[in-house]
Amino acid sequence: MKDKKKVILTCSVCLSRNYSTETNRNSSKRIELKKYCPTCNKHTLHKETK
């Protein structure tokens, strides 16, 4: 695992932390993915948190 960092994805609607993933350390942009949120019971935008 070289140059990878673990990040947590948070739902933009209910702010629950549902997913974790790995990303490159070099990337300056934050990840935004559309994932299923079990709290909202629908697909919502999930953003990377610090």
Residue, then its C-alpha position, 0 to 999 in steps of 0.5 A: m500500500k504505497d501512497k494510499k490513505k483511508v477516507i470516510l464517506t459521509c451522506s450529504v443529506c443525513l450526515s451519517r458516515n456509511y462508507s470507507t475507502e482508499t484514495n491516492r495521497n496526491s489527490s487534492k480534490r475530495i471524492e464525491l460518489k453517489k452511494y446507497c444510504p441505509t439511513c435515508n433508504k435511497h441513493t444520495l451523494h456521499k462526500e469525503t470527510k477529513 
